[in-house]
Amino acid sequence: MVHLTHISDLGPAGVSNILERALQWKRKDPGPVYAGRILGMLFFNPSLRTRASFESAMLRSGGHAIVIDVNGGSWKLETADGVRMDGDRPEHIREAIPVLGGYVDALAVRCFAEGNPARDVLDELMLAIRDCSTVPVVSMESAREHPCQGLADMLTIREQLGSLRGRRLTLSWAPHVKPLPQAVPNSFLLSAAACGCNVTVVHPPGLELQPAVLQEAAELAGLSGAELHFSNDQKAACEEAEIVYVKSWGPGPDTDFSRLATQHADWMVDLPLLESGRIRSRLMHCLPVRRNVVISARALDSELSLVVPQAHNRLHVQRSLLHDVFLGGN
């Protein structure tokens, strides 16, 4: 049984295989490769691109998707062990997940962070669901990672630049109205490291990613030949970047994020930053994005923006990834 909930489930070779298949299938539709297969999709949190792209991937491949919204249309699910269930959650994941496994061929799950990066990096809910499941589990984003987003990001860069190894990428923090989870920046860094890219992570002091993620990225870089750098100077980090990937994320719960965001409002990515170096950097963001807070409208509307084709590539990598889930990589 193949679970694909973290980049570590794939490693550099697995990431490469999924991207190659995605490219091939994007160029030539493989037809109903998942005929008769059913994907259960369990959402603890809202979704737009993730839900639409997974449903489309199944339908275009001859399969079917069942969508279950934990916050509406189904029982609320208890996720903690050892609790007295006398609140508003009448069903536990230890019954719900194996029951769903009897109806579907694989289960895709979306569960967000709690807001404490040191706790989120442990990914306790996703791992508990994997432990309960009788069918393969795919992550549609968890507290720690958003692997499908990371894979779509790499596919987009591959298409734009022709290759991945040695490409100069900058992951830049940007301000936001609230602290966001670190799952997307984690997955971008891990995916890029697995693909042999040279990545600079830039952010104001106090917004470091978690040590466990940085260690995993370093290990992947050692396998792939990637280079990882870290900086607090946004302009310098973007000057030589072929891609500037913008994402907001929050610090630990003991840090005043509102003060940080106000203090560093000038980290909003604008067109001059993308054009400040020897080359014009192309712009990426996972969406949704708050215009003129995270990225300026003129940057998003410019020819340098890749945010729409980047989102479209979610369909293609997820269709490819499901091949390993349903068919075991054969």
N, C-alpha and C positions, 0 to 999 in steps of 0.2 A: 504494500500500500504506500503510495507516494503522497506525502504532504508537501505543499509548496507555500509556506507561510513566511519564510525568511530567505534572504539572499544566501545564507549559509546552507540552505537546503539544495542549492544549485552549484555554488562554487564557480570559478571562472569558466570551466568547460560547459557546465549546464547553462550559464548565462549566454555563452556564445552559441550553443545549439538552438536555444529559443529564439535568439535574434536572427540567426540564419534562416530558420524555418519561417519566421514572421516575414522576412524580406521576400522569400520565395512565394509564399502564399499571397502576399500583398500584390505581387506582380502577376500571379496566375492563381485564380481561385481554385482551391482543391475540391470543392463540392461538398456533399453532405457527409463529411468525415465523422461526425458525431451522431449519425442517425440512430434514433432509439435511446440516446443518452439523455439523462435528466440532471440538471444542475440545480441544487437548492441554494438559495441566496438568503442569508440571514443578516438583517441590518439592525444593529443596536444604535446606529447613528444615521443621519441623513445622507443622501447621495444624489448626484445628478449624472456626471460622466461615468462613474463606476457602474452604477446600475444599468444605464443605457448601453454601455459598451459590452458588458458581460451578456446581457440579454441578446444584443445584436449578434455577438460572437456565436452564441448557441443557436439562434434561429438561422443565421446564414450557413451554419454547418449541419443543419438538419436535425438538431436537437431541440430541447425545450428547457426553459428556466422557470422555476417556481420562486416567487419573491415573498419573503415573510418579514414584516416590519415589527420588531419587538415592541415598539412604542405605540403601535396602533394596528389593530387587526389580528393580534395574537395575544396570548397571555404574556404578562411581564415575567421575565425570567430572573430567578435568583442565581447569582454567580459565585457567591462566597460559600465555602465549606464550613460546617460546624455551627451554622446560625439557626436560630429558632425562626421558622418561616411564618410569622404572625403579622406580616406587613402586607404591602400591596403587590407582592410577587408570589403568586400561588404555585409556580412551577420552577423546578431546579434544572439547570443545564445537564445534570447527571441523568435525568430522565429524558429531557427534550432532545438532546443531541443524538443519542442512540436511536430514539424513535424516528427522528428525521432521516437517519441513516438507512432505515428500512424502506424509505420512499424514493430515495435519489441515489445517483451513482457517485456524486461528489457534493461537498458542501462548501460554499464560499461564504466567508464571514467578514463583517466589518464591525470593528469595535475600537473606539477611540481611546485616547489617553485620559488619565485622571487629573493631570495637571502638575504632577510631581515627577520631573524627568528621571530622578534616581529610582523611583518606583516603576515608572512607565517602561524603562529599559528592560525590566525583568519580563515583561509581556505575559503576565500571569494568566489573564483571561484567555488569550489565544492558545497558550500552552495547555490550559485546562480543557478547552474545547477539543484540541487535538487528542488529548488523553481519553476523552469520553467518546470520540467519534469512531464509528465502525466503517466509515468510508473516508476517502482522501479529503483533506481540508486545504482550501486555498485562501490566502489572505486577500481581502479587499481593503485592507488597511487595519492596522492594530495600533496599540499604544507605542510600540517600538518601531515598526517599519511599515512602509507602503511599497512592497516589492514590485507590484505591477506598474506603478508609476515610475519607479526607477528603471525598469526594463523599457518602458515606452520612451523615457528620456534618452536612453542609450540608442534605441532604434532611430530616434529623430536626429541625434548627432551623427550617427553613422550615415544616414541618408544625406545630411547637409554637407558633411566634411569628407565623406568617402571612406573614412576609416575611424577607428577609435584609439588604437594604441599611440601613446605619445601626444594626444591632443591636449591643448591647454584650456582647462576649464576653471572657472571661478564660481564658487558657491557663495553668494553674498546674502547676508542677513539684511532685512529691511524692516522699517517700523510698521506697526499695526495698532489697531484700536484695542486689542486684547492679546494676551499671551497665547500662542498657538503651540500644538504638540510638535515634537521633534521628529516624527516618523518620516516625513518627506525628506528633510535634509539628511537624515540618517540613510535612507534608501538611495538617494542620489549619490552620496559619498561612497557607500558600499558597492553600488553597481558600477560606478566609474572606476573604483579601485580594482574591481574584478575584471574590468575591460582594459586595464593597462593605461588609463588616462593619467595625465599630470594635473592634479586638482589642488587649487588653493581655496581654503575655507577662510572667509573673512567676516568678522563681526566685531562689535564693540566689546571691550573687556566685560566679563561677567556673563557672557552668553555662550560659553563653551558647550559643545556637544558632550555627551556622557563618555567617560573613560572607556567603558566596555565597547562602545561603538567605535571609538577611535582605535582601540587595540585590534578589533576585528578588521577594520579598514587597513591597518598597517600590515596585518597578516595576509590579506588579499593582495595588497600591493607587492608584498614579497614574492607571491606566486606569479603575478602577472607582469611585473616590471614597472608598475605605476609609481609615480612620485606624489607624495602628499606634503602640502605646505599649509601653514596657518599664519594669519596676519590680522592686525587691527587697523590696517590702512586700506580703506576701500578703493581709493583712486589707484594706488600703486598695484593692488591685486587685480584690477580690471584692465590695466594698460596693455598687457600682452595676451589677454584672454581671447580665445576664439569664440567661446560661449560664456556668457554671464547668466548663471542660473540664480534667480532671485527667489527667496523664501523667507517669510517671517517665522520666527520661533521664539518661545519664551524661556526664561531662566527658571531656577528653582522657586518653590513657593515662598521662600524667605526674602526674595528680592522684589523691590518695588518696580514692577514692569512699567507702570504709567510714567514714572519718572524717567526710566531708561528710554522709553519710546519718545517722550518729549525732548529729552536731552539729545537724542540722535535722530531727530526728524529729518535732518539733512542726508540721511542714508537712503531716503527714497531714491530709487533708480530712475534717472532721467536720460534723455538722449545724449547730452554732452558727455556723460560718463561712458556710454557705449562707443563714442567716437573720439575718446581722449587719447587713445594709444596709436601705435603704428598701424594697426588694423582696426576695422570696425567690428566690434563684438556683436554677435547675435544674441538675442534675448530669449530666455526661457522662463516659464513659471507654470506650476502645476494647475492653476485655477481652482476655485474662484479667486479673483484678485480685486482688491479695492483700489480703483483708479485714483491717482493723485494722493494716495497715502503710501502704498507699497511701491507702485510704479506709476510714472506719469502717463497721462493719456496719450501724449504725443509719442512716447516711446512704444507703447502698446500698439498704436496705430501705424507705426513706421514699418518700412520694409525689412527692418532688422528683427521684428518680432516673429517668433516661431510658436506662439502659444496655441494657435488653432491646430496646425498640423501635429504638434506635440500631443494635444488631446485626442486627435483622430487616431494616433498610433496606439492608444490604449486598446482599441479593438483588435489590432493586429497582433500585439504581443500576447494578449489574453487568449486569443484563438489558438496561438501557437503553444502557449503554456498548458492549456487544457489537453493538448495531445499527450503530454507526459502524464497528466493526471488520469485520463481515461484509458490510455493505451500503454502506459508504462514506458514511454520513450521508444517503443518499437516502431 
